[in-house]
Amino acid sequence: MGACYIDSRHSNPACRKKLIMSRFWLLSILLIIATPAIALAAPRTWSALVDTLVSLMNKGVATLITFGFAVYFYGLWSNILKFGEESDAEKKKTYFFWGIIILFVMVSLIGILRIMQNTLFDSEAIPNSGPGFIARCPGGKC
């Protein structure tokens, strides 16, 4: 029969079953070990959960905006060098136009997320702190 190795693919059903069972047990042990870490990292309150989700969304939006700016300026740089050529001039103009529109939408998404966060989850504001400025009160004491 021969030995069953983890890295090789076997046509022998006994070896396949042995490899599948070893992977199952390995995954089970890793899940058992990781469960306390996952449970202890869980937010305790609704507010903590929302803060965690909003923080993740803010990081994701910032990453997408950075990537969007990089792609836009790469396209701008590569097209501006060839802008004098008449071939595909209309395509280049539409690229610039839609790039600006998409960047505007991405940047306005940050504002929309902040408005939703302040409206739904942060009802307390510091009075007389300037027009449109909403800040969290430390410990709920303003």
N, CA, C and O of each residue as an XYZ file, in Angstrom:
568
protein
N       0.823     -1.192      0.000
C       0.000      0.000      0.000
C       0.864      1.252      0.000
O       0.551      2.181     -0.744
N       1.890      1.332      0.756
C       2.767      2.498      0.774
C       2.313      3.522      1.798
O       1.252      3.396      2.409
N       3.129      4.519      1.963
C       2.839      5.562      2.941
C       1.960      6.641      2.317
O       2.013      6.882      1.111
N       1.161      7.278      3.146
C       0.321      8.400      2.723
C       1.015      9.694      3.140
O       1.282      9.910      4.323
N       1.305     10.552      2.163
C       1.964     11.816      2.440
C       0.945     12.946      2.289
O       0.044     12.878      1.454
N       1.101     13.967      3.097
C       0.153     15.067      3.091
C       0.247     15.870      1.800
O      -0.771     16.349      1.302
N       1.446     16.026      1.249
C       1.633     16.878      0.080
C       1.243     16.226     -1.234
O       1.072     16.928     -2.230
N       1.099     14.930     -1.270
C       0.819     14.266     -2.545
C      -0.657     13.915     -2.666
O      -1.369     13.807     -1.668
N      -1.100     13.740     -3.901
C      -2.478     13.326     -4.161
C      -2.478     11.834     -4.445
O      -1.731     11.336     -5.287
N      -3.324     11.150     -3.728
C      -3.366      9.697     -3.851
C      -4.664      9.263     -4.515
O      -5.723      9.859     -4.317
N      -4.544      8.214     -5.302
C      -5.740      7.614     -5.875
C      -6.278      6.524     -4.952
O      -7.366      5.993     -5.172
N      -5.522      6.207     -3.943
C      -5.923      5.184     -2.987
C      -6.979      5.767     -2.035
O      -6.718      6.764     -1.361
N      -8.177      5.147     -1.975
C      -9.236      5.685     -1.107
C      -8.864      5.683      0.370
O      -9.307      6.562      1.110
N      -8.072      4.729      0.813
C      -7.683      4.679      2.222
C      -6.790      5.877      2.568
O      -6.925      6.464      3.642
N      -5.882      6.235      1.661
C      -5.014      7.389      1.895
C      -5.811      8.688      1.878
O      -5.569      9.575      2.696
N      -6.746      8.803      0.963
C      -7.584     10.006      0.909
C      -8.367     10.173      2.198
O      -8.444     11.270      2.751
N      -8.951      9.072      2.678
C      -9.735      9.135      3.914
C      -8.841      9.523      5.085
O      -9.248     10.308      5.943
N      -7.643      8.986      5.126
C      -6.714      9.300      6.208
C      -6.319     10.778      6.158
O      -6.260     11.438      7.196
N      -6.048     11.301      4.961
C      -5.675     12.705      4.825
C      -6.837     13.637      5.186
O      -6.633     14.664      5.833
N      -8.037     13.281      4.773
C      -9.209     14.104      5.088
C      -9.445     14.122      6.591
O      -9.734     15.174      7.162
N      -9.324     12.973      7.229
C      -9.526     12.907      8.681
C      -8.435     13.681      9.422
O      -8.722     14.325     10.430
N      -7.196     13.630      8.944
C      -6.130     14.375      9.619
C      -6.360     15.882      9.477
O      -6.108     16.633     10.419
N      -6.829     16.324      8.330
C      -7.137     17.741      8.154
C      -8.330     18.148      9.005
O      -8.349     19.248      9.558
N      -9.318     17.280      9.115
C     -10.479     17.565      9.951
C     -10.063     17.731     11.411
O     -10.499     18.673     12.073
N      -9.234     16.835     11.913
C      -8.804     16.913     13.305
C      -7.919     18.132     13.539
O      -8.011     18.769     14.589
N      -7.077     18.460     12.589
C      -6.239     19.644     12.716
C      -7.094     20.903     12.778
O      -6.854     21.773     13.615
N      -8.080     21.007     11.910
C      -8.983     22.152     11.920
C      -9.782     22.209     13.209
O      -9.996     23.291     13.755
N     -10.223     21.069     13.698
C     -10.988     21.022     14.951
C     -10.146     21.501     16.122
O     -10.629     22.264     16.957
N      -8.908     21.069     16.195
C      -8.037     21.477     17.291
C      -7.756     22.979     17.216
O      -7.777     23.667     18.237
N      -7.495     23.485     16.016
C      -7.264     24.922     15.870
C      -8.492     25.732     16.260
O      -8.362     26.790     16.876
N      -9.670     25.255     15.914
C     -10.903     25.942     16.275
C     -11.111     25.938     17.784
O     -11.534     26.944     18.354
N     -10.819     24.819     18.431
C     -10.959     24.732     19.886
C      -9.977     25.677     20.572
O     -10.323     26.317     21.565
N      -8.782     25.765     20.060
C      -7.785     26.663     20.649
C      -8.163     28.127     20.423
O      -7.953     28.961     21.304
N      -8.717     28.446     19.257
C      -9.031     29.830     18.915
C     -10.332     30.331     19.520
O     -10.543     31.542     19.585
N     -11.208     29.443     19.962
C     -12.513     29.854     20.477
C     -12.421     30.819     21.661
O     -13.127     31.827     21.649
N     -11.596     30.573     22.680
C     -11.522     31.553     23.773
C     -11.032     32.923     23.309
O     -11.512     33.948     23.794
N     -10.100     32.949     22.393
C      -9.603     34.232     21.900
C     -10.708     34.992     21.170
O     -10.823     36.209     21.311
N     -11.506     34.289     20.405
C     -12.612     34.927     19.689
C     -13.679     35.392     20.668
O     -14.209     36.494     20.527
N     -14.001     34.562     21.661
C     -15.039     34.915     22.629
C     -14.618     36.086     23.505
O     -15.440     36.949     23.811
N     -13.371     36.131     23.909
C     -12.910     37.223     24.765
C     -12.722     38.520     23.997
O     -12.724     39.597     24.593
N     -12.559     38.433     22.692
C     -12.400     39.639     21.878
C     -13.739     40.233     21.469
O     -13.783     41.326     20.905
N     -14.819     39.537     21.742
C     -16.146     40.003     21.343
C     -16.533     41.232     22.159
O     -16.235     41.305     23.351
N     -17.199     42.201     21.519
C     -17.649     43.380     22.250
C     -18.725     43.010     23.269
O     -19.530     42.109     23.033
N     -18.732     43.701     24.385
C     -19.661     43.387     25.481
C     -21.001     44.100     25.337
O     -22.016     43.600     25.822
N     -21.022     45.251     24.682
C     -22.256     46.025     24.558
C     -22.538     46.324     23.092
O     -21.680     46.158     22.225
N     -23.764     46.770     22.843
C     -24.163     47.143     21.490
C     -23.316     48.317     20.992
O     -22.909     48.350     19.831
N     -23.063     49.257     21.863
C     -22.258     50.418     21.489
C     -20.839     50.011     21.100
O     -20.286     50.536     20.134
N     -20.250     49.078     21.847
C     -18.901     48.607     21.519
C     -18.889     47.878     20.175
O     -17.940     48.013     19.404
N     -19.941     47.106     19.895
C     -20.043     46.414     18.609
C     -20.151     47.411     17.466
O     -19.482     47.268     16.442
N     -20.989     48.414     17.641
C     -21.167     49.429     16.603
C     -19.867     50.197     16.393
O     -19.479     50.461     15.255
N     -19.188     50.558     17.490
C     -17.911     51.262     17.355
C     -16.895     50.417     16.596
O     -16.144     50.942     15.774
N     -16.867     49.113     16.863
C     -15.944     48.221     16.166
C     -16.280     48.151     14.674
O     -15.389     48.233     13.828
N     -17.564     47.998     14.360
C     -17.983     47.919     12.960
C     -17.721     49.226     12.222
O     -17.267     49.212     11.078
N     -18.000     50.349     12.862
C     -17.760     51.644     12.228
C     -16.262     51.853     12.019
O     -15.845     52.390     10.993
N     -15.457     51.433     12.985
C     -14.005     51.550     12.839
C     -13.508     50.722     11.653
O     -12.664     51.176     10.880
N     -14.036     49.508     11.518
C     -13.657     48.676     10.372
C     -14.099     49.306      9.057
O     -13.355     49.296      8.077
N     -15.317     49.856      9.038
C     -15.805     50.488      7.814
C     -14.973     51.724      7.472
O     -14.679     51.964      6.301
N     -14.590     52.512      8.484
C     -13.766     53.689      8.224
C     -12.410     53.301      7.641
O     -11.916     53.954      6.721
N     -11.810     52.241      8.176
C     -10.525     51.783      7.649
C     -10.680     51.263      6.224
O      -9.826     51.512      5.373
N     -11.767     50.542      5.963
C     -12.011     50.034      4.613
C     -12.239     51.150      3.610
O     -11.724     51.108      2.493
N     -13.013     52.147      4.013
C     -13.278     53.274      3.116
C     -11.987     54.051      2.859
O     -11.722     54.451      1.725
N     -11.185     54.268      3.901
C      -9.914     54.979      3.715
C      -8.983     54.212      2.775
O      -8.296     54.810      1.948
N      -8.966     52.883      2.908
C      -8.140     52.066      2.018
C      -8.638     52.163      0.583
O      -7.840     52.299     -0.344
N      -9.952     52.095      0.393
C     -10.509     52.204     -0.958
C     -10.250     53.581     -1.568
O      -9.963     53.689     -2.760
N     -10.349     54.617     -0.764
C     -10.096     55.960     -1.282
C      -8.636     56.103     -1.679
O      -8.329     56.666     -2.730
N      -7.728     55.594     -0.842
C      -6.302     55.651     -1.181
C      -6.024     54.888     -2.467
O      -5.302     55.377     -3.336
N      -6.590     53.698     -2.593
C      -6.422     52.909     -3.808
C      -7.032     53.634     -5.010
O      -6.447     53.640     -6.093
N      -8.202     54.243     -4.823
C      -8.854     54.979     -5.907
C      -8.025     56.163     -6.380
O      -7.891     56.392     -7.582
N      -7.464     56.920     -5.431
C      -6.595     58.034     -5.817
C      -5.364     57.538     -6.557
O      -4.954     58.138     -7.551
N      -4.774     56.453     -6.084
C      -3.576     55.922     -6.742
C      -3.888     55.498     -8.177
O      -3.133     55.819     -9.095
N      -4.985     54.786     -8.374
C      -5.364     54.342     -9.722
C      -5.705     55.542    -10.597
O      -5.323     55.590    -11.766
N      -6.424     56.513    -10.034
C      -6.802     57.687    -10.821
C      -5.575     58.472    -11.269
O      -5.472     58.856    -12.434
N      -4.645     58.711    -10.345
C      -3.468     59.484    -10.712
C      -2.522     58.703    -11.616
O      -1.808     59.300    -12.422
N      -2.506     57.379    -11.494
C      -1.738     56.576    -12.446
C      -2.332     56.719    -13.845
O      -1.605     56.920    -14.818
N      -3.653     56.613    -13.938
C      -4.306     56.790    -15.240
C      -4.142     58.195    -15.773
O      -3.960     58.398    -16.974
N      -4.206     59.166    -14.876
C      -3.998     60.553    -15.291
C      -2.588     60.746    -15.833
O      -2.401     61.375    -16.875
N      -1.610     60.214    -15.136
C      -0.218     60.336    -15.565
C       0.020     59.615    -16.896
O       0.669     60.151    -17.794
N      -0.506     58.410    -17.010
C      -0.266     57.653    -18.245
C      -1.019     58.254    -19.438
O      -0.554     58.146    -20.573
N      -2.166     58.880    -19.199
C      -2.925     59.470    -20.301
C      -2.473     60.877    -20.639
O      -2.610     61.306    -21.785
N      -1.938     61.606    -19.671
C      -1.537     62.977    -19.944
C      -0.292     63.026    -20.833
O      -0.071     63.998    -21.557
N       0.505     61.979    -20.769
C       1.676     61.928    -21.638
C       1.281     61.739    -23.101
O       2.005     62.161    -24.002
N       0.135     61.106    -23.334
C      -0.324     60.838    -24.703
C      -1.537     61.694    -25.062
O      -2.265     61.344    -25.991
N      -1.777     62.783    -24.374
C      -3.007     63.548    -24.578
C      -3.040     64.276    -25.908
O      -4.126     64.547    -26.421
N      -1.901     64.601    -26.481
C      -1.861     65.288    -27.767
C      -2.305     64.417    -28.926
O      -2.720     64.935    -29.963
N      -2.229     63.131    -28.773
C      -2.644     62.222    -29.835
C      -4.168     62.240    -29.954
O      -4.877     62.310    -28.951
N      -4.653     62.177    -31.170
C      -6.091     62.234    -31.392
C      -6.773     60.879    -31.243
O      -8.001     60.811    -31.176
N      -6.000     59.807    -31.192
C      -6.629     58.497    -31.054
C      -7.160     58.342    -29.632
O      -6.446     58.584    -28.659
N      -8.380     57.948    -29.533
C      -9.060     57.713    -28.256
C      -9.128     58.958    -27.367
O      -9.061     58.839    -26.144
N      -9.258     60.125    -27.948
C      -9.337     61.356    -27.158
C     -10.618     61.386    -26.328
O     -10.614     61.815    -25.174
N     -11.708     60.928    -26.929
C     -12.983     60.917    -26.205
C     -12.941     59.925    -25.050
O     -13.511     60.183    -23.990
N     -12.277     58.802    -25.245
C     -12.135     57.803    -24.182
C     -11.351     58.376    -23.005
O     -11.691     58.116    -21.851
N     -10.318     59.144    -23.282
C      -9.514     59.763    -22.221
C     -10.327     60.802    -21.459
O     -10.221     60.890    -20.236
N     -11.126     61.579    -22.155
C     -11.959     62.582    -21.496
C     -12.985     61.923    -20.576
O     -13.216     62.389    -19.460
N     -13.597     60.838    -21.049
C     -14.561     60.148    -20.192
C     -13.865     59.498    -19.004
O     -14.450     59.409    -17.924
N     -12.629     59.042    -19.181
C     -11.865     58.478    -18.055
C     -11.656     59.536    -16.980
O     -11.865     59.265    -15.797
N     -11.246     60.738    -17.378
C     -11.028     61.821    -16.421
C     -12.329     62.210    -15.725
O     -12.360     62.392    -14.508
N     -13.404     62.336    -16.506
C     -14.692     62.744    -15.953
C     -15.194     61.737    -14.929
O     -15.527     62.120    -13.808
N     -15.256     60.455    -15.288
C     -15.771     59.446    -14.368
C     -14.829     59.221    -13.195
O     -15.280     58.852    -12.110
N     -13.546     59.432    -13.384
C     -12.609     59.333    -12.270
C     -12.894     60.366    -11.208
O     -12.870     60.064    -10.015
N     -13.169     61.606    -11.642
C     -13.491     62.674    -10.692
C     -14.816     62.384     -9.997
O     -14.934     62.596     -8.790
N     -15.808     61.908    -10.731
C     -17.106     61.580    -10.134
C     -16.939     60.475     -9.081
O     -17.487     60.585     -7.984
N     -16.200     59.428     -9.398
C     -16.017     58.316     -8.469
C     -15.252     58.763     -7.227
O     -15.594     58.354     -6.117
N     -14.221     59.597     -7.392
C     -13.488     60.110     -6.241
C     -14.390     60.970     -5.360
O     -14.291     60.908     -4.134
N     -15.260     61.767     -5.961
C     -16.199     62.574     -5.186
C     -17.140     61.690     -4.380
O     -17.394     61.965     -3.208
N     -17.656     60.640     -4.992
C     -18.570     59.729     -4.287
C     -17.845     59.035     -3.137
O     -18.407     58.886     -2.053
N     -16.618     58.615     -3.361
C     -15.875     57.937     -2.293
C     -15.603     58.869     -1.126
O     -15.733     58.466      0.030
N     -15.229     60.104     -1.409
C     -14.961     61.048     -0.319
C     -16.253     61.413      0.400
O     -16.248     61.565      1.621
N     -17.352     61.555     -0.321
C     -18.616     61.870      0.331
C     -19.126     60.694      1.158
O     -19.927     60.889      2.072
N     -18.682     59.492      0.857
C     -19.063     58.321      1.657
C     -18.559     58.452      3.087
O     -19.230     58.003      4.017
N     -17.402     59.051      3.281
C     -16.893     59.276      4.637
C     -17.853     60.176      5.408
O     -18.179     59.900      6.562
N     -18.296     61.237      4.775
C     -19.235     62.150      5.426
C     -20.560     61.484      5.731
O     -21.139     61.710      6.794
N     -21.043     60.674      4.821
C     -22.305     59.972      5.045
C     -22.179     59.007      6.215
O     -23.082     58.922      7.047
N     -21.065     58.278      6.288
C     -20.866     57.364      7.412
C     -20.776     58.112      8.742
O     -21.316     57.651      9.747
N     -20.104     59.251      8.756
C     -20.010     60.027      9.998
C     -21.357     60.589     10.413
O     -21.682     60.601     11.600
N     -22.147     61.054      9.453
C     -23.478     61.573      9.781
C     -24.337     60.458     10.353
O     -25.036     60.659     11.346
N     -24.289     59.276      9.731
C     -25.073     58.153     10.254
C     -24.613     57.762     11.655
O     -25.438     57.486     12.527
N     -23.303     57.737     11.874
C     -22.783     57.360     13.181
C     -23.226     58.375     14.243
O     -23.676     57.986     15.320
N     -23.103     59.650     13.948
C     -23.476     60.675     14.927
C     -24.975     60.732     15.148
O     -25.426     60.999     16.261
N     -25.756     60.485     14.097
C     -27.203     60.543     14.229
C     -27.753     59.346     14.987
O     -28.594     59.500     15.872
N     -27.285     58.162     14.647
C     -27.871     56.961     15.222
C     -27.257     56.547     16.550
O     -27.958     56.000     17.402
N     -25.974     56.792     16.747
C     -25.308     56.196     17.904
C     -24.643     57.197     18.826
O     -24.110     56.795     19.860
N     -24.647     58.471     18.506
C     -23.957     59.453     19.331
C     -24.866     60.661     19.493
O     -24.677     61.673     18.819
N     -25.851     60.565     20.382
C     -26.862     61.602     20.474
C     -26.418     62.787     21.316
O     -27.006     63.863     21.206
N     -25.390     62.625     22.161
C     -24.947     63.723     23.006
C     -23.913     64.569     22.273
O     -23.003     64.042     21.632
N     -24.060     65.840     22.374
C     -23.103     66.749     21.744
C     -22.685     67.811     22.749
O     -23.441     68.152     23.659
N     -21.508     68.315     22.581
C     -21.023     69.380     23.449
C     -21.618     70.688     22.946
O     -21.408     71.044     21.786
N     -22.355     71.415     23.787
C     -22.960     72.662     23.318
C     -21.904     73.729     23.049
O     -20.841     73.749     23.669
N     -22.224     74.607     22.113
C     -21.376     75.746     21.755
C     -19.965     75.327     21.359
O     -18.991     75.953     21.778
N     -19.850     74.293     20.572
C     -18.521     73.848     20.161
C     -18.253     74.171     18.697
O     -17.327     73.613     18.107
N     -19.023     75.037     18.114
C     -18.780     75.431     16.736
C     -19.852     74.895     15.818
O     -20.564     73.955     16.171
N     -19.976     75.484     14.640
C     -21.026     75.048     13.711
C     -20.742     73.661     13.149
O     -19.693     73.418     12.554
N     -21.683     72.772     13.346
C     -21.579     71.439     12.783
C     -20.604     70.524     13.480
O     -20.342     69.423     12.996
N     -20.058     70.949     14.608
C     -19.073     70.126     15.309
C     -19.778     69.289     16.356
O     -20.402     69.825     17.271
N     -19.679     67.969     16.221
C     -20.262     67.057     17.200
C     -19.127     66.234     17.765
O     -18.403     65.570     17.023
N     -18.969     66.275     19.062
C     -17.888     65.522     19.698
C     -18.463     64.629     20.793
O     -19.519     64.915     21.357
N     -17.768     63.569     21.074
C     -18.210     62.655     22.137
C     -17.856     63.234     23.487
O     -16.807     63.852     23.670
N     -18.735     63.022     24.405
C     -18.483     63.441     25.771
C     -17.741     62.312     26.477
O     -18.226     61.180     26.482
N     -16.582     62.581     27.073
C     -15.841     61.511     27.733
C     -16.608     60.981     28.933
O     -16.915     61.727     29.862
N     -16.914     59.691     28.910
C     -17.633     59.072     30.009
C     -19.070     59.504     30.125
O     -19.717     59.233     31.137
N     -19.592     60.179     29.100
C     -20.976     60.622     29.138
C     -21.181     61.872     29.973
O     -22.326     62.269     30.193
N     -20.114     62.511     30.450
C     -20.213     63.697     31.296
C     -19.791     64.911     30.480
O     -18.621     65.070     30.132
N     -20.755     65.753     30.187
C     -20.452     66.976     29.430
C     -20.545     68.180     30.328
O     -20.325     69.304     29.878
